[in-house]
Amino acid sequence: MRPLLPSLLCGLIAVLALPARSVAQVHVLISGGFRAPYDATLPAFERTTGIKVETASGMSQGESPTVILAQLRRGVHADVVILAREGLNDILVDHRILTGTDTDLAQTPLGLAVRSGTPKPNISSVEAFKATLMRANRVAYMPSTTGIFLTMTLFPRLGIADQLAKKSTTLGVAEVVKGNADLSIQPASELIGVPGADYIGPVPKDAQFISVFSAAVVSGSKHVSAAKQLISFLASSRADAAIKKSGMERPVKDLQFPNR
């Protein structure tokens, strides 16, 4: 039996010398609007594909250094971006997206939330919504796509831009939970299920902004196949339940709202 030992040892050494099988790891930069269904769906994707995903956050638009386009310009690595379509279009114009990979995943209406246990305001009409905003001591929103819409389009159209500028915070629903703001106006998917906040419902149609959240592969990614698999998974029926639970739905083609 001893003559077999050298050959067995040689075989073991040869196996150990083989390069380890690499596991694809996809890096994702994602904004808040699609985060809830993404977090709920990701474990199933990793389990069924064996692909590991590393996730970092960023805003869709705005002046903050955390904006996803700004991060990409600074050299932050990402294989996939998921954000509001308006922000993705900015990245497309900047030639940082692999052609043909952009995919609309879900849409959600602009909604309103208050601190848990506080009276629910009336937002059944534009006039009621406007009155609710005027009565509030402090109004919160995020300084991204919908915040830009509120400050640049809706508040001026309602004739309350100056008043709201004096009592607004761009720290979002977190300020409502802390009691530092009376209400927050954000995409419904960013408000539903937030501990300490009660979601009231969507704002009236004539004041509405439907946010569409989209994904794409970043140019220069070394894991294009795995990145495409992730986007396909999020766009498939396997993510439908999580999308519905977060107050979103699949994109409706040719959806028109007067304020878009």
C-alpha positions in Angstrom: 0.0 0.0 0.0 2.9 2.4 0.7 3.8 2.9 -3.0 0.3 4.5 -3.3 1.1 7.3 -0.8 3.3 9.4 -3.1 0.8 9.3 -5.8 -2.1 10.2 -3.5 -0.1 13.1 -2.0 0.7 14.3 -5.5 -2.9 14.2 -6.4 -4.0 16.1 -3.3 -1.3 18.8 -3.9 -2.6 19.1 -7.5 -6.2 19.6 -6.4 -5.2 22.2 -3.8 -3.1 24.0 -6.4 -6.1 24.6 -8.6 -7.5 28.1 -8.6 -10.6 28.6 -6.4 -13.9 28.8 -8.2 -14.8 32.5 -8.1 -18.3 33.6 -7.2 -19.7 36.6 -9.0 -20.4 39.5 -6.8 -22.6 42.3 -8.0 -22.3 45.8 -6.6 -25.6 47.8 -6.5 -26.2 51.5 -5.9 -29.9 52.0 -5.1 -32.1 54.9 -4.1 -34.8 54.7 -1.4 -37.9 54.4 -3.6 -37.3 50.7 -4.6 -35.4 49.7 -1.5 -38.2 47.9 0.3 -39.1 45.4 -2.5 -35.4 45.0 -3.3 -34.4 44.1 0.2 -37.3 41.6 0.4 -36.5 39.9 -2.9 -32.7 39.9 -2.7 -32.3 36.8 -0.4 -34.2 34.6 -2.9 -32.1 35.9 -5.8 -28.8 35.1 -4.0 -30.1 31.7 -2.9 -31.3 30.6 -6.3 -28.4 31.9 -8.4 -25.4 31.7 -6.0 -24.6 35.3 -7.0 -23.6 37.5 -4.1 -24.8 41.1 -4.0 -23.3 44.1 -2.2 -25.6 47.1 -1.8 -24.9 50.8 -1.2 -27.3 53.7 -1.1 -27.7 57.0 -3.0 -30.2 59.5 -4.1 -31.7 59.7 -7.6 -31.2 63.4 -8.2 -30.3 66.6 -6.4 -27.2 68.5 -5.3 -26.0 66.0 -2.6 -22.7 64.1 -3.0 -24.7 61.0 -2.3 -26.6 61.3 -5.7 -25.8 58.1 -7.6 -24.5 60.0 -10.7 -22.2 62.0 -8.5 -20.9 58.8 -6.9 -20.2 57.2 -10.3 -18.3 60.3 -11.4 -16.2 60.0 -8.3 -15.3 56.5 -9.2 -17.5 54.6 -6.8 -17.8 51.1 -8.2 -21.2 49.7 -9.2 -22.4 47.0 -11.6 -26.1 47.9 -11.3 -27.9 51.1 -10.5 -31.6 51.3 -9.4 -33.2 54.7 -9.0 -35.9 57.0 -10.3 -36.2 57.1 -14.1 -35.3 60.8 -14.2 -32.0 60.1 -12.4 -31.3 57.1 -14.6 -31.8 59.3 -17.7 -29.2 61.7 -16.3 -26.7 58.8 -16.0 -27.6 57.7 -19.6 -26.8 61.2 -20.9 -23.5 60.9 -19.0 -22.7 57.7 -21.0 -22.3 55.5 -17.9 -25.0 52.9 -18.7 -24.5 49.8 -20.9 -26.7 50.3 -23.9 -30.0 48.5 -23.9 -29.9 47.4 -20.3 -32.2 50.0 -18.7 -35.4 48.4 -17.4 -38.4 50.0 -15.7 -39.2 47.9 -12.6 -42.1 49.6 -10.7 -44.0 52.8 -10.1 -45.4 54.4 -7.0 -47.5 57.5 -6.3 -46.6 60.5 -4.3 -48.1 60.0 -0.8 -48.3 61.6 2.6 -47.5 60.2 6.1 -47.9 61.6 9.6 -46.5 60.5 13.0 -48.2 57.4 14.3 -51.1 58.2 16.6 -51.6 61.8 15.4 -54.9 62.9 13.6 -55.1 62.0 10.0 -55.3 65.1 7.8 -57.8 65.5 4.9 -56.1 65.2 1.5 -59.2 64.2 -0.5 -58.9 67.1 -2.9 -56.3 69.5 -4.1 -57.8 72.3 -1.9 -57.9 70.0 1.1 -54.4 69.0 0.5 -53.3 72.6 0.2 -55.1 73.5 3.4 -53.3 70.6 5.2 -49.9 71.9 4.0 -50.7 75.4 5.2 -51.9 74.3 8.6 -48.7 72.2 9.2 -46.0 73.7 11.3 -43.3 71.7 9.5 -43.4 69.8 6.2 -40.8 67.1 5.3 -39.7 65.7 1.9 -36.5 64.4 0.4 -34.3 66.7 -1.8 -34.4 64.2 -4.7 -36.7 63.8 -7.7 -40.0 64.2 -5.9 -38.6 67.0 -3.8 -37.6 68.8 -6.9 -41.1 68.4 -8.3 -42.6 69.8 -5.1 -40.5 72.9 -4.8 -40.1 73.7 -8.5 -43.6 72.7 -9.8 -46.3 71.9 -7.3 -45.8 74.4 -4.5 -45.5 77.3 -7.0 -48.6 76.2 -8.9 -50.6 76.1 -5.6 -49.3 79.5 -4.7 -47.7 78.4 -1.5 -44.0 78.2 -2.5 -42.9 81.0 -0.2 -44.8 79.7 2.8 -43.6 76.2 2.4 -39.9 77.3 1.9 -40.0 78.7 5.5 -41.3 75.6 7.1 -39.8 72.7 5.2 -37.1 70.1 5.9 -35.4 67.9 3.4 -34.8 65.1 5.9 -37.9 63.2 5.0 -40.1 60.9 7.0 -37.5 60.5 9.7 -38.4 64.0 10.9 -42.0 62.9 11.2 -41.1 59.9 13.3 -39.0 62.1 15.6 -41.8 64.6 16.0 -39.9 67.4 14.2 -42.3 67.6 11.3 -46.1 67.2 11.0 -46.1 65.4 7.7 -43.9 64.1 5.0 -44.6 64.0 1.2 -42.6 61.2 -0.6 -43.1 58.3 -2.9 -45.6 55.9 -1.2 -43.0 53.1 -1.2 -40.8 55.2 1.1 -43.6 55.8 3.6 -45.5 52.5 3.8 -44.3 50.3 6.7 -42.1 52.9 8.3 -42.1 52.3 12.1 -43.5 55.4 13.9 -45.3 56.8 10.8 -48.8 56.3 9.5 -49.3 56.3 5.7 -52.4 58.4 4.9 -52.6 57.7 1.2 -51.7 59.2 -2.2 -52.0 62.9 -2.8 -54.8 64.0 -5.2 -54.4 63.2 -8.8 -54.1 66.8 -9.9 -51.2 67.2 -7.5 -49.7 63.8 -8.3 -46.3 62.7 -9.5 -45.9 59.0 -10.3 -42.3 57.9 -9.7 -41.0 55.1 -11.9 -38.0 53.2 -10.6 -35.6 51.7 -13.1 -32.5 49.6 -13.2 -29.5 49.3 -15.6 -26.0 47.8 -15.9 -23.2 50.3 -15.5 -20.7 50.6 -18.3 -17.5 48.9 -17.5 -19.0 46.3 -15.2 -16.9 43.1 -15.1 -20.0 41.1 -14.1 -22.5 42.0 -16.9 -24.1 38.6 -17.0 -24.7 38.5 -13.2 -25.9 42.1 -13.3 -28.4 41.3 -16.0 -29.6 38.3 -14.0 -30.3 40.5 -11.0 -32.3 43.0 -13.1 -34.3 40.2 -14.8 -35.1 38.7 -11.4 -36.4 42.0 -10.1 -38.4 42.5 -13.3 -39.9 39.0 -13.0 -43.0 37.7 -11.2 -40.8 36.5 -8.4 -40.6 40.1 -7.1 -44.3 40.9 -7.7 -45.5 40.2 -4.1 -42.8 42.4 -2.5 -43.5 45.2 -5.0 -47.2 45.1 -4.2 -46.6 45.0 -0.4 -44.5 48.2 -0.6 -47.2 50.2 -2.3 -45.8 49.9 -5.8 -47.0 48.3 -9.1 -45.5 47.4 -12.3 -45.0 50.3 -14.7 -48.1 51.4 -16.8 -47.1 52.3 -20.3 -47.9 55.8 -21.6 -49.1 56.9 -18.1 -49.9 60.6 -18.3 -50.2 63.0 -15.4 -50.4 66.8 -15.8 -47.4 67.6 -13.6 -44.9 65.2 -15.1 
